[in-house]
């Protein structure tokens, strides 16, 4: 007779599969193909299982005697099984003390084994409920984290809006006129300033400068006005730049 085949309780380590799927094997078509789907029955841990078997099989289908009724309370039955295991274990200790070689020892071991099988079966029936509860808790945690993130973002947004409104209120009402990029004069209107969306320095909006009045002014006065305007605009730019740096730090 041949030696009995050893059945491992665990599958082979993943390295035995990974090493077959190298780049060369995949390119040459030598990588093993995935196993075909199982249709009828399969072996696992030395036992044969059918593909259409239930995840939690009834005790009767496994050839095990049922100790509890079909309709029962899981919590109550688990307490009863726990107490029965404790009592049978004390009986087993008494048998081992009085007569270790008695046949009652084997009978008591079988009784304890049957009780443990029933307890394990009742615990397994809680697995679907446990999976649903775990998924529900995970979704609640994700929901709470997203709500907290949205709330923090809203608080930062409100602070930024308050800072922008405060900076706008601090601007003077009679800001000087500045020559725009198209040669058209730009200045203050209602004490508001607009920052360019392309990252350039802020520009002051104003009504269009009267070209005829600007042409009537003298050259010397125009140069003096430009120097004064440039000095005031630099101060406004410094304030806006400071405001933008504070907003970047908060963000």
C-alpha positions in Angstrom: 0.0 0.0 0.0 1.2 3.5 -0.8 1.8 6.2 1.7 -1.2 8.3 2.5 -1.3 11.6 0.7 -0.7 14.6 2.8 -3.3 17.3 2.4 -2.2 20.8 3.4 -4.7 23.0 5.2 -3.4 26.0 3.3 -2.9 26.7 -0.4 0.6 27.0 -1.9 2.3 30.3 -1.3 1.7 33.0 -3.9 5.4 33.0 -5.0 4.8 29.7 -6.7 2.3 31.4 -9.0 4.0 34.8 -9.3 7.3 33.4 -10.6 5.5 31.8 -13.6 4.2 35.1 -14.8 7.4 36.9 -15.8 7.6 39.4 -18.6 9.4 36.8 -20.9 6.8 34.1 -20.2 3.9 36.5 -20.9 5.5 37.8 -24.1 6.3 34.3 -25.3 2.9 32.9 -24.3 4.4 30.5 -21.8 2.5 31.9 -18.8 0.1 29.4 -17.4 -3.6 30.0 -18.2 -6.1 30.6 -15.4 -7.7 27.5 -14.1 -11.0 26.6 -15.7 -14.2 27.2 -13.7 -15.3 24.3 -11.6 -18.6 22.8 -12.7 -19.4 19.7 -10.6 -17.4 19.2 -7.4 -14.1 20.1 -5.9 -11.8 19.1 -3.1 -10.9 21.5 -0.3 -9.0 20.7 2.9 -9.4 17.0 2.1 -13.2 17.1 1.8 -15.3 17.0 -1.3 -17.8 19.9 -1.9 -20.4 20.5 -4.6 -20.6 23.7 -6.5 -24.3 24.2 -5.8 -23.9 23.7 -2.1 -25.1 26.4 0.2 -22.5 28.6 1.9 -23.8 27.5 5.3 -25.0 23.9 4.9 -27.6 22.4 7.2 -26.4 20.0 9.8 -28.5 17.2 8.4 -26.6 17.4 5.0 -23.4 16.9 6.9 -24.6 13.8 8.7 -24.7 15.6 12.1 -27.4 15.2 14.6 -29.3 18.4 15.3 -29.6 19.3 19.0 -31.8 22.4 18.7 -35.2 22.8 17.0 -35.7 24.4 13.6 -37.1 27.6 15.0 -34.9 28.9 17.8 -33.2 31.9 19.3 -29.5 32.0 18.4 -28.5 33.9 21.5 -30.4 31.5 23.9 -29.1 28.4 22.1 -25.5 29.6 22.2 -25.7 30.2 26.0 -27.2 26.7 26.4 -24.4 25.2 24.3 -21.8 27.0 26.3 -23.2 25.8 29.6 -23.4 22.2 28.2 -19.8 22.2 27.1 -18.7 23.4 30.5 -20.7 20.7 32.3 -19.5 17.9 30.0 -15.9 19.1 30.5 -16.3 18.8 34.2 -17.8 15.3 33.7 -14.8 14.4 31.6 -12.4 15.5 34.3 -14.2 13.4 36.8 -14.0 10.4 34.5 -10.3 10.9 33.9 -9.8 11.0 37.7 -11.9 8.0 38.6 -11.2 5.7 35.6 -9.1 7.0 32.8 -9.4 3.8 30.7 -13.2 3.7 30.8 -15.3 3.8 27.6 -17.3 6.7 29.0 -14.2 8.9 28.3 -14.6 8.4 24.5 -18.4 8.9 24.8 -17.9 12.2 26.7 -15.3 13.4 24.1 -17.8 12.7 21.3 -20.5 14.6 23.2 -18.1 17.6 23.6 -17.2 17.4 19.9 -20.8 17.5 18.9 -21.5 20.5 21.1 -18.6 22.4 19.6 -19.8 21.6 16.1 -23.2 23.0 16.9 -21.7 26.1 18.4 -19.5 26.6 15.4 -22.5 26.2 13.1 -24.6 28.7 15.0 -21.8 31.2 14.9 -21.4 30.7 11.1 -25.1 31.6 10.6 -24.3 35.0 11.9 -21.6 35.6 9.2 -24.0 37.2 6.6 -25.4 39.6 9.3 -21.8 40.4 10.3 -20.8 41.2 6.7 -23.8 43.5 6.3 -23.1 45.3 9.5 -19.4 45.7 8.7 -20.3 47.2 5.3 -22.9 49.5 6.9 -20.3 50.8 9.5 -17.7 51.4 6.7 -20.2 53.4 4.7 -21.1 55.5 7.7 -17.5 56.2 8.4 -16.9 57.3 4.8 -20.0 59.5 4.9 -18.9 61.2 8.2 -15.4 61.8 6.8 -16.8 63.4 3.7 -19.2 65.6 5.6 -16.3 66.8 7.9 -14.2 67.6 4.9 -17.0 69.6 3.3 -17.6 71.4 6.6 -13.9 72.4 6.9 -13.8 73.5 3.3 -16.9 75.7 3.9 -15.3 77.3 7.0 -12.1 78.1 5.0 -14.2 79.5 2.2 -16.2 81.8 4.6 -12.9 83.0 6.1 -11.5 83.8 2.7 -14.6 85.7 1.7 -14.5 87.7 4.9 -10.9 88.6 4.2 -11.6 89.7 0.7 -14.5 91.8 1.8 -12.4 93.4 4.5 -9.6 94.2 2.0 -12.1 95.7 -0.4 -13.6 97.9 2.4 -10.1 99.1 3.3 -9.4 100.4 -0.3 -9.8 104.2 -0.7 -12.8 105.6 -2.7 -10.6 107.9 -4.9 -8.0 105.5 -6.3 -5.8 107.1 -9.0 -6.2 106.3 -12.7 -3.8 103.8 -14.2 -3.1 103.2 -17.9 -4.5 99.9 -18.9 -2.8 97.4 -21.3 -4.7 98.8 -24.2 -3.7 102.3 -23.6 -7.1 103.1 -22.0 -7.1 104.7 -18.5 -8.2 102.4 -15.7 -8.9 103.5 -12.1 -11.2 103.1 -9.1 -14.9 102.6 -9.3 -17.0 102.0 -6.2 -13.7 101.3 -4.3 -13.4 97.8 -5.9 -10.3 96.0 -7.3 -10.1 93.0 -9.7 -7.3 90.5 -9.7 -6.3 89.0 -13.0 -7.0 85.4 -13.5 -3.6 84.7 -15.2 -1.6 85.3 -12.1 -0.6 88.9 -13.1 -0.6 91.9 -10.8 -4.0 93.2 -9.9 -5.6 95.9 -12.2 -7.8 98.7 -11.0 -11.1 99.1 -12.9 -12.5 102.5 -13.7 -14.5 104.4 -16.2 -12.8 105.2 -19.5 -10.6 108.3 -19.3 -11.6 111.2 -21.3 -9.1 111.3 -24.2 -9.7 114.9 -25.2 -9.2 116.2 -21.6 -6.0 114.1 -21.3 -4.7 115.6 -24.6 -5.4 119.1 -23.4 -3.2 118.7 -20.3 0.5 119.7 -20.4 3.3 117.3 -20.8 5.0 118.1 -17.5 1.8 117.7 -15.6 1.2 114.3 -17.2 4.6 113.0 -16.3 4.1 114.1 -12.7 0.7 112.4 -12.6 2.2 109.2 -13.9 4.9 109.2 -11.2 2.3 109.8 -8.5 0.0 107.2 -10.0 2.7 104.6 -10.2 3.7 105.2 -6.5 0.1 104.7 -5.3 -0.5 101.7 -7.5 2.6 100.0 -6.1 1.1 100.4 -2.6 -2.2 98.8 -3.7 -0.3 96.0 -5.3 1.6 95.3 -2.1 -1.7 95.1 -0.2 -3.2 92.7 -2.8 -0.1 90.6 -2.8 -0.2 90.3 1.0 -3.8 89.3 0.8 -3.1 86.6 -1.8 -0.2 85.2 0.3 -2.5 84.9 3.4 -5.1 83.1 1.4 -2.5 80.7 0.0 -1.3 79.9 3.5 -4.9 79.2 4.7 -5.6 77.0 1.7 
